[in-house]
Amino acid sequence: MAAEGPSKAEEQLQGKAFTSPEEAVKALVEACRQNDTQGLLALFGPEGKDIVSSGDEVADKTQLSKFVEDYEAKHRLEQGTPGDRHTLCG
């Protein structure tokens, strides 16, 4: 049986896998733009709960809007360590 990537259960534990860094950034920005907490949790996995929610919905929404604003103003992917890329915004 050929491997087809992570199973749905593995994705829920680890976060969603992408075929390219650009695809991952696009999904992140879209989830932020939609204020989609569940979508962000799907991207980061359960370990990302503290990143996704501070417990203050108003502050979280403000932070997501600021990220999208900075992203739309200027963004680029930068090579980090081998296999890692960083999104620089603003």
N, C-alpha and C positions, 0 to 999 in steps of 0.2 A: 504494500500500500504506500503510495507516494505521500510525502508530507505536503500539506496545503497551507501551512501557516498555523498560527495559534488557534485553538478551539475557542468557542464562545466563552467557556468557563475560564480558560487561561487569560483571555482578553479582559474579563471582569476583574481578575486578580492583578494583572500586570498593566492594564491600560491598553489602548488600541495600538496596533502596529500599522505602520505606513510603508509604502514602497519608496517614498522619497521625502526628504526634509521639507520640500516645498508643499507637498500634500499635507504633511503634519501641521505646518504653519497655517495653511489655508483653513483647515478644520478648527484649529485653535482660535483664529481670528473670527471665524463665523460663529462659533459657540459663544465667544465674548460679545460679539455684536448682538446676538439674540438673548443675551443674559441667561444662557442655558446651563444652569448648574448641573443638571443630569448629563448633558453633553460633555461638559468639562470633566466630570467624574469619570465618564466613559473614556476620555482621552488619558487622564492621569492615573486611573485606577483608584482603589480605595486608599492607597497610601497618600494620595493627593488631596484628601479631604480638607486638610488645614490650609492648603494653597487655594482651594476653590471657595471656601467659606470661612469668614472670620466670626460668623455668628451675628454680624450686623448687616442686614440685607441692604440697607441704604448705602453704607460704606462700600460694600462689595460691588454694588451696581455702579457706583461712582468710579471705583478702581477699574472695572471692566471697560467702562466708557472711556476713561483716560488712556488705557492701553490701546484701544481701537483708534482713538484720535491720534496718538503718537505713531501707531503703525501706519495709518493712512498718510500722515505727514511725511514720513520717511522710514524705510526699513531695508534691511539687507540680511542675508545669511552669511555668517562668518565661520570659517573652519576652526574648530577647537582641537581637542586631541583627536587622534585618528578614530573615525567613526562617529564623532560628535560635531554638531553644528549649533551655533548660537544665533538667535534672532535678535538683532539690534534695532531698536525702534526710537523714533523721535529725532 
